Amino acid sequence: MDLQKFNNPNNHLNFSGGPGALPESVLNATQAAIMNVPEVGLSLLGISHRSDWFRNVLDETEDNLRNLLSIPKNYHVLFLQGGSSLQFSMIPMNFLRGNRKIAEYIVSGYWSIKSVPEARKEGQMQVVWDGRDSGYKRLPNAEELVLSSDAAYLHYISNETVEGLQFSYLPSISNVPIICDMSSDFLSQPIPIERYALIYAHAQKNLGPAGVTVVLIRDDLVERIPPDLHTMLDYRTHIKSKSIYNTPPVFALYVIMLVTRWLRKDIGGLAEMAEINQSKAATLYKIIDSSEFYRGHAVRENRSLMNVAFRLADPELEPLFLKTAVENRFYGLDGHRSIGGLRASLYNAVTQSGVEALAAFMLDFQQRYG
């Protein structure tokens, strides 16, 4: 294949499920800061987390998030560590332990499956819907969810990266705190922030490199935390210390500041970002929908704008597809190890031109081997 006909730049185009692509301007600024942060005169990798400069980084990042998501004053913005995997434990520790109420969980794919055992260790919980019978190819309709009006909380994942499933509505019931893992579609579109009691998202999809988990938590939920938690696992610890109870990942947080700045100043906000993401996904799904050579994993009404999971009609061609893709500098198209197949992740920093190049490659591959 001729690389030039795909209009692909010299560097790889990153379609990985994580770590995801970062904007070129952010990469350039980060590269310069690794050598020297102008206002400090030191490498980014050597600046103290107790410095005034770093406090300003955290403050700007929080301000950017509040602006982008219209976060009200009764929400705390925390920068933690441990990824979603730690949040799977912290959430039931803080809001289910010692609680006579039952926590409800929606199991829609690989990652929400992992959240269930951690909740069971802390109290009563029940799975209100499980997509196992469909092979995790669809999400529940609102009518299928029988939710309690007296639950401790309802937990769900807005976008399943492995299966390429994304909720287009907010599953909820009045008076029940809604807790959502938005790790893979956070900041990809506007959200009704006031309807959530807690939102969490690890960084390595739309935000920056691994090492940071953003948590947005409402005041009334904080008041429910029991008094006897281990210090590091208590959200109140991090609220009081303004996210610097222990040494934070300065490098990763600096990159997140740059990414949120890029979303505000270069993109213009989340409504504009959502339009771009819809266009990118439509470009790729058009190739899949118009072909018998490619087959999408998720049903059309539930498929993700962030993660396009698909297979070839002849699975034996998939290793050749991946090999040829890498030769043409398309990186990260292998599916998750749990289900195999192929996956193109279209996180915020993936450009429309990059998606069009991938679409051209897919059409060319189909013509050669279909």
Beta strands, then each sheet from edge to edge (+ up, - down):
strand 1: 13-14
strand 2: 75-80
strand 3: 103-107
strand 4: 125-130
strand 5: 154-157
strand 6: 159-160
strand 7: 165-166
strand 8: 178-181
strand 9: 198-202
strand 10: 213-218
strand 11: 294-296
strand 12: 307-312
strand 13: 330-331
strand 14: 342-345
sheet 1: 1+ 13+
sheet 2: 2+ 10- 9+ 8+ 5+ 3+ 4+
sheet 3: 6+ 7-
sheet 4: 11+ 12- 14+
end
